[in-house]
Protein backbone atom coordinates (compact mmCIF):
# COMPACT_ATOMS: atom_id res chain seq x y z
CA UNK A 1 0.00 0.00 0.00
CA UNK A 2 1.31 3.45 -0.93
CA UNK A 3 1.40 6.71 0.93
CA UNK A 4 -1.89 8.39 1.84
CA UNK A 5 -2.10 12.19 1.89
CA UNK A 6 -4.93 14.65 2.50
CA UNK A 7 -5.46 18.20 1.21
CA UNK A 8 -7.93 20.30 3.18
CA UNK A 9 -9.15 23.76 2.20
CA UNK A 10 -10.61 25.65 5.13
CA UNK A 11 -13.48 28.05 4.67
CA UNK A 12 -12.40 31.63 4.11
CA UNK A 13 -13.68 35.04 5.02
CA UNK A 14 -12.27 37.41 2.42
CA UNK A 15 -11.72 41.03 3.33
CA UNK A 16 -10.50 41.85 -0.20
CA UNK A 17 -11.66 40.28 -3.49
CA UNK A 18 -8.25 39.34 -5.00
CA UNK A 19 -8.11 35.69 -3.90
CA UNK A 20 -11.80 34.98 -3.38
CA UNK A 21 -12.11 32.14 -5.93
CA UNK A 22 -8.51 30.89 -5.90
CA UNK A 23 -9.08 27.58 -4.11
CA UNK A 24 -12.63 26.74 -5.08
CA UNK A 25 -14.75 26.21 -8.16
CA UNK A 26 -14.35 24.19 -11.33
CA UNK A 27 -10.81 25.38 -12.06
CA UNK A 28 -9.59 24.23 -8.67
CA UNK A 29 -11.42 20.89 -8.97
CA UNK A 30 -9.71 20.22 -12.32
CA UNK A 31 -6.35 21.17 -10.79
CA UNK A 32 -6.97 18.81 -7.85
CA UNK A 33 -7.98 15.93 -10.15
CA UNK A 34 -4.77 16.38 -12.17
CA UNK A 35 -2.69 16.45 -8.97
CA UNK A 36 -4.37 13.22 -7.80
CA UNK A 37 -3.53 11.54 -11.13
CA UNK A 38 0.08 12.74 -11.06
CA UNK A 39 0.65 11.35 -7.56
CA UNK A 40 -1.17 8.08 -8.29
CA UNK A 41 1.56 7.18 -10.78
CA UNK A 42 3.92 7.01 -7.80
CA UNK A 43 1.57 5.02 -5.58
CA UNK A 44 0.51 8.08 -3.58
CA UNK A 45 -3.16 8.64 -2.78
CA UNK A 46 -4.32 12.23 -2.31
CA UNK A 47 -7.79 12.82 -0.92
CA UNK A 48 -9.77 15.91 0.00
CA UNK A 49 -10.27 16.66 3.67
CA UNK A 50 -13.27 18.34 5.23
CA UNK A 51 -12.44 21.90 6.21
CA UNK A 52 -15.88 22.86 7.42
CA UNK A 53 -15.97 24.53 10.77
CA UNK A 54 -12.54 26.14 10.36
CA UNK A 55 -12.56 29.68 8.98
CA UNK A 56 -9.46 31.66 8.00
CA UNK A 57 -9.73 35.42 7.62
CA UNK A 58 -7.99 36.19 4.31
CA UNK A 59 -6.38 39.62 4.27
CA UNK A 60 -3.36 38.65 2.17
CA UNK A 61 -1.91 35.94 0.00
CA UNK A 62 -0.14 34.42 3.02
CA UNK A 63 -3.54 34.03 4.69
CA UNK A 64 -4.83 32.22 1.60
CA UNK A 65 -1.96 29.72 1.89
CA UNK A 66 -2.85 29.29 5.57
CA UNK A 67 -6.30 28.12 4.51
CA UNK A 68 -4.85 25.13 2.64
CA UNK A 69 -3.60 22.25 4.80
CA UNK A 70 -1.71 19.09 3.95
CA UNK A 71 -1.49 15.91 5.99
CA UNK A 72 0.68 12.85 5.47
CA UNK A 73 0.27 10.63 8.54
CA UNK A 74 2.91 8.09 7.47
CA UNK A 75 5.46 10.94 7.48
CA UNK A 76 4.31 12.31 10.83
CA UNK A 77 2.77 15.38 9.20
CA UNK A 78 -0.68 15.90 10.61
CA UNK A 79 -1.97 19.22 9.30
CA UNK A 80 0.49 21.86 8.07
CA UNK A 81 -0.41 24.90 6.03
CA UNK A 82 1.08 25.45 2.59
CA UNK A 83 2.87 28.59 3.84
CA UNK A 84 4.74 26.54 6.44
CA UNK A 85 5.88 24.03 3.81
CA UNK A 86 7.03 26.39 1.05
CA UNK A 87 7.84 29.60 2.90
CA UNK A 88 7.56 32.64 0.66
CA UNK A 89 5.74 32.22 -2.64
CA UNK A 90 7.76 33.24 -5.71
CA UNK A 91 4.84 33.89 -8.10
CA UNK A 92 1.71 34.24 -5.93
CA UNK A 93 0.05 31.46 -7.89
CA UNK A 94 -2.10 29.37 -5.52
CA UNK A 95 -2.18 26.25 -7.67
CA UNK A 96 1.58 26.34 -8.28
CA UNK A 97 2.22 26.82 -4.56
CA UNK A 98 -0.15 24.04 -3.51
CA UNK A 99 1.44 21.68 -6.02
CA UNK A 100 4.94 22.57 -4.75
CA UNK A 101 3.89 21.93 -1.15
CA UNK A 102 2.11 18.66 -1.91
CA UNK A 103 5.06 17.38 -3.95
CA UNK A 104 7.53 18.39 -1.25
CA UNK A 105 5.63 16.41 1.37
CA UNK A 106 5.06 13.53 -1.04
CA UNK A 107 8.68 13.14 -2.13
CA UNK A 108 10.83 14.93 0.48
CA UNK A 109 8.91 15.16 3.77
CA UNK A 110 12.16 15.32 5.72
CA UNK A 111 12.73 18.82 4.29
CA UNK A 112 9.57 20.23 5.91
CA UNK A 113 10.48 22.17 9.06
CA UNK A 114 9.10 20.76 12.31
CA UNK A 115 5.99 22.39 13.75
CA UNK A 116 7.92 23.87 16.66
CA UNK A 117 10.45 25.72 14.49
CA UNK A 118 10.14 29.50 14.83
CA UNK A 119 9.39 30.17 11.20
CA UNK A 120 7.76 33.39 10.06
CA UNK A 121 6.15 32.15 6.85
CA UNK A 122 2.54 32.68 7.79
CA UNK A 123 0.23 33.96 10.50
CA UNK A 124 -3.37 33.81 11.65
CA UNK A 125 -3.75 30.04 11.23
CA UNK A 126 -2.70 28.53 14.53
CA UNK A 127 -0.14 26.17 12.99
CA UNK A 128 2.71 27.57 15.02
CA UNK A 129 4.68 29.17 12.20
C-alpha positions in Angstrom: 0.0 0.0 0.0 1.3 3.4 -0.9 1.4 6.7 0.9 -1.9 8.4 1.8 -2.1 12.2 1.9 -4.9 14.7 2.5 -5.5 18.2 1.2 -7.9 20.3 3.2 -9.1 23.8 2.2 -10.6 25.7 5.1 -13.5 28.0 4.7 -12.4 31.6 4.1 -13.7 35.0 5.0 -12.3 37.4 2.4 -11.7 41.0 3.3 -10.5 41.8 -0.2 -11.7 40.3 -3.5 -8.3 39.3 -5.0 -8.1 35.7 -3.9 -11.8 35.0 -3.4 -12.1 32.1 -5.9 -8.5 30.9 -5.9 -9.1 27.6 -4.1 -12.6 26.7 -5.1 -14.8 26.2 -8.2 -14.4 24.2 -11.3 -10.8 25.4 -12.1 -9.6 24.2 -8.7 -11.4 20.9 -9.0 -9.7 20.2 -12.3 -6.4 21.2 -10.8 -7.0 18.8 -7.9 -8.0 15.9 -10.1 -4.8 16.4 -12.2 -2.7 16.4 -9.0 -4.4 13.2 -7.8 -3.5 11.5 -11.1 0.1 12.7 -11.1 0.7 11.3 -7.6 -1.2 8.1 -8.3 1.6 7.2 -10.8 3.9 7.0 -7.8 1.6 5.0 -5.6 0.5 8.1 -3.6 -3.2 8.6 -2.8 -4.3 12.2 -2.3 -7.8 12.8 -0.9 -9.8 15.9 0.0 -10.3 16.7 3.7 -13.3 18.3 5.2 -12.4 21.9 6.2 -15.9 22.9 7.4 -16.0 24.5 10.8 -12.5 26.1 10.4 -12.6 29.7 9.0 -9.5 31.7 8.0 -9.7 35.4 7.6 -8.0 36.2 4.3 -6.4 39.6 4.3 -3.4 38.7 2.2 -1.9 35.9 0.0 -0.1 34.4 3.0 -3.5 34.0 4.7 -4.8 32.2 1.6 -2.0 29.7 1.9 -2.8 29.3 5.6 -6.3 28.1 4.5 -4.9 25.1 2.6 -3.6 22.2 4.8 -1.7 19.1 4.0 -1.5 15.9 6.0 0.7 12.9 5.5 0.3 10.6 8.5 2.9 8.1 7.5 5.5 10.9 7.5 4.3 12.3 10.8 2.8 15.4 9.2 -0.7 15.9 10.6 -2.0 19.2 9.3 0.5 21.9 8.1 -0.4 24.9 6.0 1.1 25.5 2.6 2.9 28.6 3.8 4.7 26.5 6.4 5.9 24.0 3.8 7.0 26.4 1.0 7.8 29.6 2.9 7.6 32.6 0.7 5.7 32.2 -2.6 7.8 33.2 -5.7 4.8 33.9 -8.1 1.7 34.2 -5.9 0.1 31.5 -7.9 -2.1 29.4 -5.5 -2.2 26.3 -7.7 1.6 26.3 -8.3 2.2 26.8 -4.6 -0.2 24.0 -3.5 1.4 21.7 -6.0 4.9 22.6 -4.7 3.9 21.9 -1.1 2.1 18.7 -1.9 5.1 17.4 -3.9 7.5 18.4 -1.3 5.6 16.4 1.4 5.1 13.5 -1.0 8.7 13.1 -2.1 10.8 14.9 0.5 8.9 15.2 3.8 12.2 15.3 5.7 12.7 18.8 4.3 9.6 20.2 5.9 10.5 22.2 9.1 9.1 20.8 12.3 6.0 22.4 13.8 7.9 23.9 16.7 10.4 25.7 14.5 10.1 29.5 14.8 9.4 30.2 11.2 7.8 33.4 10.1 6.1 32.2 6.8 2.5 32.7 7.8 0.2 34.0 10.5 -3.4 33.8 11.7 -3.7 30.0 11.2 -2.7 28.5 14.5 -0.1 26.2 13.0 2.7 27.6 15.0 4.7 29.2 12.2 
